[in-house]
Amino acid sequence: MPDRPRRPQRLIVAITGATGAVYGVRLLQLLGQTPGIETHLILSDAAILTLRQETGMQRKEVEALAGVVHRARDIGASIASGSFQSDGMIVAPCSMKTLASVAHGLSENLIARAADVVLKERRRLVLMVRETPFNLAHLRNMTAVTEMGGIIFPPLPSFYHHPQSIAEMVDQTVGRVIDLFGIEHALAPRWAGLRAEPDIRADT
């Protein structure tokens, strides 16, 4: 029998109304340039407002970056079923409302339902939660998602690679996220170890 053609690596990307819409946009741009990856995008209503405010982009511009687009209220979409084969989901950024919906299995819209499916099928779910400071409800919801197998990934910038712009900080964070899915990239230098001074002990 002839070999079946290998399906593309499918990643669901959701953008919610939390600040940090640039993370979702950059993620779509990068994945769209990577051969063999099929992206499925969901935008919440609040995300459309945040995208305009923070990036100046309109809905159609963002949707054009994705392979497949689903409406947040389309609970009957393909990605709402575990029989649809995906390799995981990234919510970038993830609002506290979406976090709570996932943590409590509410499935109130397609974003929460798709995340629920990813968890129940034991696939990788990454939530780029955006809020500060956290209250106890936020922390408990993050714990609940972690206990279910999800990954909580606040988009916190690192500075060891001496970023020179916001774009470089965004790329470093997005690169760390797609590392979790085994996707090769060259978005930022990788840590090569700290070269200690001769008179400095490593344990001090």
C-alpha positions, 0 to 999 in steps of 0.5 A: 500500500502506498504511504499516506501523505503526512498531514501538516502540523496543526496549531490552534492560535487564539487571541483574546482581549488581554493586552499583548495582542502583538504576541498573537500577531507575531506568532501567526506571522512566524508560523505562516512562514514555517513550512508544514504548519497549518494554523487555525485562528480564533479571535474573541470580540474583545481581541478585535478591539485590542488589536486595533488599539495596540497594533492598528490592525483590522480583523481581516488583516490578522485573519489573513495571516492564518491558514484557517479562521474560525468564529469564536461563537461557532461551537460546531467548528472542526476544532471543537471535536477531539476527532479533529487532529491537532498538535496543540493550542496557544492562547496569545495573549490569554485573558483572565476570563478565558483562563477561568473558562478553561480552568472550570471547563465552561466551554462557553465559546470556541476558544474555551471549547477548543482548549478543553478539547486539547486538554482532554485529548492530552495535547499541548495547551499553552496559555500566555496569561496577561494580568498584573498583579494576580489575585487569588482567583487568578492563581488558583485558576492557573494552578488548576490548568497546570494540574490538568496538563496545560502550560502557563506561560506569562509573556515576561521579557528576558534581558540576558540577550540584550534586546534593543527593541520591543520587537526583539523582546516579543520575538524572544518570548514567541520563540520560547513558546514555539520551542514547546512544540519543537518548531525550529527558529532563529528568533533570538540567541540561545543561552550558551552559559554564563562565563564566570569571572576567575575570582567569582564562585559559582555558588555565591 
